[in-house]
Amino acid sequence: MPDIEEVKKARDIIQSLLKSRKILRIYPPNNPVYIHTLDDQCEKFKDFFYDRDELTLKIKQNEIHYDSEQVYFNPEKEDNLALFFFRDGLREITFQKGLTSEEIEEFLRIISMDFSREGVDDDVVTLFWEKDFHNLQYVVDEVILADEGGEDYEAKAMKELEEKGTDHDGLLRAYEDAFRENDVIREATIVSLTDKDLQTLLAELEKDSQNKTTKLIDILFEMVYLGESKEEYEDLVLFLMHTMEYAMAGGDLHSVIRVLNGAKGLIETENLRDEIRNYLRRFMLFAGSEKMITLLGEFIDGAQEVEEGVCDEFVRFLDKNAIVPFMKILGELKSIHARKIVIDALILLGRKDILALAKGLNDPRWYVVRNIIYILRKIGDRRAVDYLLKTVRHGDVRVKKEVIRALGELGGTGVLQALRECLDDPDMQVRSASLKALGTVGSEAAKRIIMNSITDKDFRDRDFEEKKEYFEVLSHWHDKDIFVFLVDTLKKKTFFGRSRNYENRACAAYGLGLLGNRDALPLLNKLRSDNNKLMREFIYTAIKRLEYGQ
């Protein structure tokens, strides 16, 4: 099951595809807007593949799903990306890690075609097949391929639905038959309740239950006002606890919030007796108990939809004692929307007790640890750095990447040394995460670490894509030191290991293009006819970037 950030990244890729379709229809390939759009789309895929090896999108008529989560929906027929694929029989598209910019561009050019106007005889599937993509796979509905009238598939489907009619039509016919001839005995027509009818009935029953709970809450608070003895206060608070527990078990968060709001109002009353105030504070703490949070977890995990903002409103009444129960259910929830609610709650509550939250880093489940790191990163409290540094050596790569990202954003004592060590990690993903984290830190010391790594003798043996990423991160520092460093690297020639040196020089040209300093143009133009193909390609790209002011 994907996590929240994966679904968000998948949704971002879809939105970027929609934008790219429109732009590629308007601008030619040599236009700066076209180039920028293609670069942006490549970055979206690269960001997704940072955590995963493949992105599989499941296609329905008006929807696109990533795993079990909907990432696109459009009920209209015009400009509907899902329908565009579905109409030609595509049911699944998988983008694999290693997807090149050329493959992305070819994919975009195909989906940007207006088949109704451009006079293209082939369909999407045929064009995909002709391109023979290495890092893009797709699944086609064989029934559609075998159907000679495949182009009328959608129209046929709609016609069949219309012929079947709806439950509403059946209901009207039942009434007409009943009143047409009163004196004739006919066989009774039984119309089943639809899902909508059942939902309406359940809503009315729940509303009736909520009304009774609301009245009970009001009565209990009136009795609190009238209470006189210690025993009465104890009983009343116990009744309030049972009422709140009952409401939570039924998913009636509005009643839970109502009773908490009432208790909070009483506590803040100036002339309230201290004895009553203490009992009510105990009641408020019960709201964050393991029992209540477990009930909340069961409700949000089983509900198809939770009213927006209602859980946040509940969490604002809680104290730090709710942190541990929330962490406990975090590893047990099945649905993404439920985990998101709990993560948001821990971001809010974790500020009250960083130490209690950091204990979650010792959980044996890697996905719980990664979520706790994410929460600490979102809280942004540098006190968490000491706990996060102990997690850098975690056995799971996914955890290591998340903690490295958090350290890069938080900074603080010991962070740079840890990131420097991770640059030599055996895992490529960990090294990449550490490099990006140093770029996020953005300090002079972080810059020197990257520059020193590039000048190290072992650097030339690294993979070309990894080298390119080093120079890409280095270009984030728009200063004279970086400009001089890149120029010197571009000029550097060696007799031994020339092929590896060409890679370094090509990356330096790439970095100069990203840096945006036009002072590099004379040198780039001088070297644009270099005998090495890789050098020529990257120098040409850098010149285009600088001349267009990007």
N, C-alpha and C positions, 0 to 999 in steps of 0.2 A: 504494500500500500504506500503510495507516495506521500511525502510530507507536504506541509503548507507551502514552503518556498518552491518546491518542485512544480506544484500545480500553478503557482503564480508565474513561474518562468515559462511554463508551457502556454499559459494564457497570453503572456507577453509576446511569445513567438507568433501565435495566431494573429494578434493585433498588428504586429509588425508585417506579417505576410499580407494582410489586407491593405495596409498602407503602401507596401512595395508594389502590389498589383496595379494600383492606380498610378503611381509615379512612373513605372516602367512602360506604361501605355502612352505616356506623354513625352518623356525625354529620351533622346538617343543615348547610346552607351558611352559616348565621350563627354557627356554633359556632367558638370560637377554635382548636380543634384542626384543624377543617376548613380554616380560613383559613391557618393555619401550614403545613399539609401542602401546600396549593396553592402557597404562596409558595416553599416548599422545592423543589417540582417545577419551578417556573419558573426558579429559580436553577440547577438542574442543566442544563436546556436552554441557558440563557444562557451558562453556563461552557463548554459544548461548542461553541456557535456563536462563541465567542471566537476559535477557530482555524479553524473550518470553516464553509461556507455551507449544508451540508445533512447530515442524518443519515439514512442508508438502512439499514433493518433487513430482512434476508431471513428469511422464515418457513418453517420446516419443521415436521413433525408434533410433535416434542418439542424442537426447537432454534430459537434465534434467532441469526443471524449478522450481524456488522458487517464488511462486506467479506469477507475470508476467515477471520476470527476468530470463534469461538463465544463469545457473550456471555451465553447463557442455555441451560440444559438441565434438563429435568424429565421423567423417564420415567413419572411417575404420571399418571393420568387426572384426578384431582381437583386443582382450583386450578392448572391448567397453562396459563400465559399463551400459550405457543406453540400449544398445541392449541386454545385459545379462538379464536385468529385463523384457524388452519389449517382448522378444522372448517367455517368459513363461506367458504372459498375464498381468503382473503387470503394472498398469497405475498410481498408486499413493501410496506413502509410507509416513506415518506420525509417527514421533518420538515424544513422549510426555515427558513433564517434569516429572522427577522421574525415567527416564530410568536408569537402574542399570548397573554396569560394567559387570555383568554376562550376561545380555541381549545383551549388545554391543559385548561382546566376541562371543556369539552364533551367532549373526547376521554376524559378520566378518567371522566366520568359514564357514558359509553357502555360502556367496558370494565369498569366497576364493577357493571353490571347482572347480575343472576342470571336469565338467560333461562328457566331451567327452573322458576323459582318465581314470577317476577313477572308471568307471563302476557303477555309481550311477543310480538306476532305477527311483528314484523320481525326481521331478522338484523343482524349488525354492519355488513355492507357497506351495507345499506339505510339504516341510521341515519347512517353516514358520508356517504352520498350526500345525505340530507336536510339535513344541516348545511352542506353546500357549503363545506368548509374551503378557505381561500385558500392556506394555508401547510402543508397536509398533503395528500400524494398517496399513492395506493395502487394496487397491481396485484392483480387478482383472476384466479384460474384460471377461464377461460371454460368449461372442461369441467364444473366444479362447478356453474356457473350454469345450464348447459344441461341438467343432469341433474335430472329431476323428483324423483328419489329422493335428492337431495343430502344430506339429513339422515342417510341411512344409509351415507354414504360410508365412514366409519371402520369400521363393522361389516363392510361388504362386503370392504374391504381385508384385514381381519384373517381373515375366513373364507377368502379366496383363499390366504393364506399358510398357513393350517392345512391346506388341501386339498393344497397342493404338498408338504408335509412337509419334513423337514430332511435334511441329509447324514447325520446320525446314524441316522435311520430307515432310510435307504437301506442303510447299512452293516449294520444288524441283519438286514434282509431278505436281504442277500447271504449272510450266515452261515447263516440258516435254510434257504435254498435249497440251499446246499452240503451240508448234513448230513441233509436230509430223506430222500433216496433215494441211497444210495451206489452202487447197482448200475445207476443210470440215467445215461447220458451226457447232460449238459446244456450249453448254451452258457454260457460263463463270464461272470460279471458283474464288470466292472471298476469299482471305486469310486475316484474321484479323491481325491487328498489335498486336504483343505481348507486355507484360509489358516492356521487354527489349528494344523493338523498341521505345516505347513511352518515356522511360527514356533517351535514346540516343537523341531523338528529342528535349526534354525539355532541356537537357544539352547544346545542340547547341544554342538554343534560349537564354538561360541564358548567355552563353559565349558571344554571340553577344551583349547582353545588357550590360554586364560588360565592354566590349571593348569601348562602347560608353560612359559609366560613367567614365572610366579611361581617355579618351580624354577630357571630360568636366572638370575633376579635373585639368588636366595639363593646360588647357586654363585659368581656373580661377586663378591659381597661377601665371601664366604669367601676368594676368591683375593686380594682387596685386602688382607685381614688378613695373608695369607701372602707378599705381594709383597716383593721385596727391592731391585730395581734401578729406576732412573728409567725405563728402557725398558718394564719390566713395568707400572708405574703408568700410563704413557701408553697402552699397549695396553688395559689394563683399563678406563680411563676412556672410551676410544673405544668399547669393547664396550658399556659402560653407555649411552652416547649412542645407539648403534645400537638397543639393546634398547628404550630409551624412545621413540625415533622410530617403531619398529615397532609398539609398543603404541598410540601415539597415532594412527597411520595406521589401525589397526583399531578405533579408538574405545574402546580398553580403558583408560579413565582410572584405574581402580583399580590397574592395574599401574604406570602412570605415577606415581601418588601413592606407591605402595609403594617404587619405586626412589628417588624424591626424599626420602621419609621416611628411608630407609636412609642415603642420603648425608648428610643433615642430622644424623642421629644420630652418624655417624662424625666429622663436622667438630667437633661439640661434645664429642667425647671428649678428656679432658685430656692423656693421654700419647701422643696421635697425633703422628707426625712432621709438621713444618710442610710438608715437601715434598708429602706425601700430601694434607694439608689444602688446599693451594693447587690441586692437580689437581681435587679434589672441588668446590671453589668455582667453578672453570671449568665443571665439569659442571652445577652448579646454574644458572649463567648461560645455559647452552645451552637450558634448559627455557623461557626467555623469548625465545629467538631467533625470527627471522622464519619460519624453517622449521617450528619446532614450533607457533607460533601460527597459521600458515597451515593446518597439518593439523588443529588444533583447530577452526578456523573451518569447514573442510570437513565435519568430523564433526557439529558442532552445527547447521549449516545444513541438512544432509541428514537428520538424525535426526528422526523424528516426536516423540520424547519423550526428554529427557535427565534422568537421575536427579537428583532435587533435592539440591542442596548439594555435589555431586561437583565441579562446576566451581569453585565458591568455594573448596573445599579445595585444588584444584590451584593457584589463583591466589595463595594465601597463601604458597606456596613461591617465588614469583617476585620479581624485583627490578625496579627502574625501567627497565631495558633493554627490558622487555616492553611499555612504553607505546607506543612508535612502531609496532611490529608490530600491536598491538591496534587502534590508530587506523587503520592501513592497511586491515585487513579490515572495519572498521566500515562503510565505504562500499561494500563489495562483497557483504555478506550480504543474502540475500533474505527470510528469515523473521523475524518479529517476535520469537519466543522466542530466536533466536540473537543478534539485536541486543541484547536485554535482558541476556543473559549477558555480552556484551562491554562493555556500558555499566556493569554492576555491577562488572566487573573493573577498568575504568578509574577508577571511583569509589574503589576500594580502592587501586589502584596510584598514581593521580594525586597523592595526598597526599605521595608520596615525591619528586615532581619536578613542581611546578606549571608551571615554564617549558616543560618538554618537552610537557606536555599542552596548554598555551596555543598552541603552534605549530600545533595543529590548527585554530585559528581562521582560518588563512590558506588552508585547503583551498578549492579552486574549487567544490566541491559544497556547495550551501546546506544540505542535510540533514545532512551531516557536521558543518558548523559549528554548526548548531542542537543537535545531540547533544552536541558538546563543551561548549557553553554550559550545557546541562542538567547535564552531569557536574560542571562547575566550580561550578554553583549548589548541587548536592547535597553537594559536598565542603565548601563554606562557608568557604573560606580567603580572607580579604580581600586577600591578595596578588594575587588574580586580577582585582581591580577595574581596575587600570591596563590590563590586556590587553583586558578587556571594553569599556572606554570607547572603545577604538579601533574596536570592532565596531558601535557604535550607528548609524553611518552606512552600514551594509551595504545593498546594493541590494535584498535580498529582505525583504519585509515580515514573513515568518514568522521570520526570523532576528532582525530588529529587536525583535519582540514578546518573543522568548525572552530576549534580552540585557537588555531593559528590566526584565523580571520578575526576572532574576538580580541586577541592580543594586539593585532595590528590596529584595531579601532580604539582600544583602551590605552595603549602605550604604558609607560611607567617603568620602574626599575626592573631590570632583568629581562625585559621583553626583547631588546635587540640581540642580546647574546643567544637567547633561545631561538629566535628567528634565523640567526646566522648559522647555527648548528643544523637547523632543518633544511637549509639550502643544500646540504650534502646527504640528505636522507635517501635511502635506496629507492623509495617510491617517487615516481615522477609527479604524481598529483600533490604529494606533500611538498615537494620542492617548489612547484608552481604556486601553491597556496602561500608559502613562506615569502616568495618573491613579491607577490601581490600585497602581502601584509606590510612588507618593508616600504613599498610604494605608498600605502595608506598612512604609515607613520609619517613619512614625508620630511624627516629631519635630515640635517647635514650628515649625521653619523650613519643613518640608513642609506643615504646616497653613496657614501664612501664604501660601505659594505658591498653594494652592488658593483661599483666600479672595480673594486679589488678582486671580486669574483671573476669579472670579465678578463682582467689582466692575468689571472692565475693560469699557469701552464696547462692545467687539466681542463680548462674551459673549452678549448678548441675541440676536445673529444666528445662534447655534449651533442645531443640531437639538434638539428638545425632549428626546428620549431621552438625548442627550449631556448636556444640562443636568441632567436627573434623576440621571444617574450621578455628576456632581460632588457634588450634595447627599447622595447615598447614601454616597459615600466620606467626605465631611466629617463625617457623623454618627458615624464611628468614634471621633472624639475626644469623649469624654463629659465636656466641661468647660463652664464658665460662658461663656467667650468664644464658643463655637459656639452655645450657646443664645441668647445676646443677638444674635449675627449673624443667625441664622435668624428670630428674632422681628422684627428690624428689616427684614429682606427681605420678610417676610410683610405687614408694615404699609405698606411703601413703595408710594406711588401716583404715577403720572405722567400728564400730559395727552397727551404725544406717545408713540407706540409702545406704546399700552396693551395690545395683544394679546400682545406679547413680554413685557411686564412681568407680565401675568397668568401666563404660563408660569413666570417666575422665582418668583412668589409661590406658585404651586401646588407647585413643587419645594421651596420652603422649608417648606410644610406637610407635605409628604412626609418631609422631613428631620427635622422635629420629632416626627413619629410614630415614626421609627426611633430617635431619640435617647432616647425613653422618659421624658422629664421631664414629669410631670403638671402642672407649673406652666404649661404651654402651653395647657391645656384651656380656661380662661376666654376667651382670645383666639380660639381655634379655634371655640368655641361661638358667639361673637359674630359670626364671619364665615361661619358654616355656611350662611346663606341668601343668600350673595353672588349677584349676577346672572349672574356668569360660570360656565358649566357645568363647565369644567375645574377651577376653584377649588373649587366645591362637592364634586366627586367626590373630590379629594385631601384636602380638609379632613375629609370624612366618614370616609375611610379612616384618617387620622391619629387622629381621635377614637376610632375603634374599637380601634386598636392601644393607645392610652394607657389606655382604660377597661378593657381586658382584661389590662393589665399585661404586654403583649408588647414 
